[in-house]
Amino acid sequence: MALDKTEMKILDDAIKDLEDNEDVKLENYKHKESEGLGDSLEKVFNKFGINEEFIGKAMGIGGCGCQKRKKFLNQIFPYRKKKEQ
């Protein structure tokens, strides 16, 4: 499903508005390599809108301990780093 010229212009204008007025720029969102399973799970859950804030509201608690679990999973299931040659 390709966008026509009018739709592309609308998207381009929206992106420009975000960059100019809201300080939303691609360089603000540097890609961080996943260190382990915890980072990958966090990325997947965030894509579905499941984050610490969502869990806190849904469960009626202050925090869910997500960061602690993420670090734990990263430690026991780390990804191997590519060796520089």
C-alpha positions as CSV (number, residue, x, y, z in Angstrom):
1,M,0.0,0.0,0.0
2,A,1.8,3.0,-1.3
3,L,1.1,6.6,-0.2
4,D,0.1,9.2,-2.8
5,K,1.7,12.6,-3.0
6,T,-0.9,14.3,-0.8
7,E,-0.4,11.7,2.0
8,M,3.4,11.9,1.7
9,K,3.2,15.7,2.0
10,I,1.0,15.4,5.1
11,L,3.5,13.0,6.7
12,D,6.4,15.2,5.8
13,D,4.7,18.3,7.2
14,A,3.9,16.4,10.4
15,I,7.5,15.2,10.8
16,K,8.8,18.7,10.1
17,D,6.4,20.2,12.7
18,L,7.6,17.6,15.3
19,E,11.2,18.4,14.6
20,D,10.8,22.2,14.6
21,N,8.3,22.6,17.4
22,E,8.5,19.6,19.7
23,D,12.2,18.8,19.5
24,V,11.5,15.3,18.3
25,K,14.4,14.3,16.2
26,L,15.8,11.0,15.0
27,E,19.2,11.7,16.5
28,N,17.5,12.0,20.0
29,Y,16.7,8.3,19.7
30,K,20.0,6.6,19.3
31,H,19.8,2.9,18.8
32,K,21.1,1.0,21.8
33,E,22.4,-2.5,21.3
34,S,20.6,-5.0,23.5
35,E,22.9,-6.4,26.2
36,G,20.8,-9.5,26.8
37,L,17.4,-11.0,27.0
38,G,16.0,-8.4,29.4
39,D,16.7,-5.6,26.9
40,S,15.0,-7.5,24.1
41,L,11.9,-8.3,26.2
42,E,11.7,-4.6,27.2
43,K,11.7,-3.5,23.6
44,V,9.0,-6.1,22.6
45,F,6.8,-5.1,25.6
46,N,7.2,-1.4,24.8
47,K,6.0,-2.0,21.2
48,F,2.7,-3.3,22.7
49,G,2.5,-0.4,25.2
50,I,3.4,-2.5,28.2
51,N,5.8,-0.5,30.3
52,E,6.4,0.3,34.0
53,E,3.8,3.0,34.0
54,F,1.2,0.8,32.4
55,I,1.8,-2.0,34.9
56,G,1.8,0.4,37.8
57,K,-1.6,1.8,36.8
58,A,-3.1,-1.6,35.9
59,M,-1.9,-3.2,39.2
60,G,-2.5,-0.2,41.3
61,I,1.1,-0.3,42.6
62,G,4.0,2.2,42.6
63,G,6.4,0.2,40.5
64,C,6.7,-3.2,39.0
65,G,10.5,-3.9,39.4
66,C,10.9,-4.1,35.7
67,Q,14.4,-2.6,35.7
68,K,15.5,-5.1,38.3
69,R,14.2,-8.0,36.3
70,K,15.7,-6.7,33.1
71,K,19.1,-6.5,34.7
72,F,18.7,-10.0,36.1
73,L,17.8,-11.4,32.7
74,N,20.6,-9.5,31.0
75,Q,23.1,-11.1,33.5
76,I,21.9,-14.7,33.1
77,F,21.2,-14.5,29.4
78,P,23.7,-12.0,28.0
79,Y,24.3,-11.6,24.3
80,R,27.8,-12.2,23.0
81,K,29.6,-9.1,21.8
82,K,31.2,-9.2,18.4
83,K,35.0,-9.1,18.7
84,E,36.7,-6.2,17.0
85,Q,39.4,-7.4,14.6
